[in-house]
Amino acid sequence: MFKIETKAILEGLKISWDSEFRQVEVECDNVLVVETILAGGAVNSRMSELRIIHQLLGRDWRVRLRHISRDHNKVTDHMTILPSLYYNEVQIFIKILVSID
């Protein structure tokens, strides 16, 4: 799970930067990932994804990374089970989901 969460954060940051967003909030329910990034553990990590995240965070933009509980991550959990034609591609949701059961 650590590597999957790290890759998801990395891809989200890349998309945000490329889309010219300069103020971003990142929420993650994996406390170890969040603590590793916030404590500077990404700088010398063996995982290239963590090193790239560290480089991205050093750019001229404002990124807020915070841990959220699993219970508060229902929207993300719901989006991951939505049917997709492109299972191996990143999906960007333009419209906000109206209802999450």
C-alpha positions, 0 to 999 in steps of 0.5 A: 500500500505504501508504494501505491499511495506514493505513486498516487500522490506523485501522479496527482502532484504532476498533474496539478503542476502541469495543469498550472495549479499553484495551490494544492491540498493532498489528503492521504489515509496512509499515515506512514506515507504522509509522515515520511514526506513531511519529515523529509524522509523522501530526500534520501529515499531508495524509492524514486517516487519519494525523491521526485515528490520531494523535488516537486514540493520544492517548486514555487507553489503551495502544497498542503499534505495531510493525513485523513482517517480512512473513514473520511476517505469515502469519496476516493474509495468510491471513485476507485470502484467506478467502472472504467474502460481504461483501467491502467490509465490515470483518470481525472474527474471533472464533475463532482460526484453528487452522492456517495452512499 
